[in-house]
Amino acid sequence: MRRLVNVEPLRSQDEIREMLLAIKRGNKGKPKREGLAERDVTLFLMGINTGLRVSDLLTLKVEDVRGRDHFVIREGKTKKKRSVIIASIRKELDEYTEGKDDNAYLFPSQKGQNAMTTTQAYRVLESAGDYIGRDDIGTHTMRKTFGYHYYKRTRDIAMLQDIFNHSAPSITKRYIGITQDEIDKSLKGFRLG
């Protein structure tokens, strides 16, 4: 049974590196098969560098990303088209897709023919979170991490709202955890009397 948690973004490069190592390492720190480790790390990299929902990531085929700097996807939840830039992780994607069939799912299940399920993706991330002692990791961690770092770098909440297809900037800020960070920072050292 899934536990209900408030999923959080990874707020620093150190947290991201720690998560990547935990994903690669596998369940309870036991090394996982090389192909699975590569799949899971690539899924995480795609998630934190594109801001796509896990359900959209799992529908991708090898041909969608092979040798490309961007691709267009119709998002499952919103049904809106979105151009997704992947130039920053193209090297990793090229290495990952080498030798794979164009029509194969980018993130196949362990059995191979079908796409990995959202439940499988959740388990990979939850296990890695457990390994590093965090109980606030889930599939939305990838999307929230993208949003958090995009906002911190650009301060453009309107653009991020468009990327996420949210209806209001306040929803976007709350989603990526910026609102609470800003409140905490504004109250640091605040004292009356």
C-alpha positions, 0 to 999 in steps of 0.5 A: 500500500502506498503511503501518503506523503508530501512529495518534495523537490530535490533542492540542491545538486548534492541531493540530486547526485545522492538520488542518482547514486541511490537509483543506480544502486538499487533496492536496499543498496544491493546493486541492480542489473546494469540495464535496469540501473541505466534505464532508471537513471535515464528516466530520472534524468529525463524527469528532472530535465524536462518536467514531464509527468511520469505518465508522459515519460513512460509513453516515449519510444526510442525514436522520439529521442534518438539523435534529437535535441527536442521532441513534441509530445501531446501531454496525457493529462492536459491533451496539449502539445508541448515541445520538449528540449532534451539537448542538455542530456542528449549524450546520455540519451544517445548512449542509452538508446544505442543498439535499441530498436526505434519502436521499443519503449524508451523505458521498458518493463523488466519483461521487455515488450511493454512500457514500464508502469507508473507503479514500477517507476514509483517503486524505483524512486521510493526505494532510492528515497528509502536508501538515502533516508527520505520519505518524501520521494515519489514520481512527482519529485522529478517534475517538482525538482525541474520546476524548483530549479527552473524557477530558482535560475530564471525567477520566471514563474509565468513561463514555468506556469506555461510549461506545467500548464497550470492555471495560476502562478500560485498553483505553480509556486505551491507545487514546486515548494517555493511558497513555503521556502519564501515564507520561511526566508521572509520570517528568518530573524523576524522578531517582535518585542 
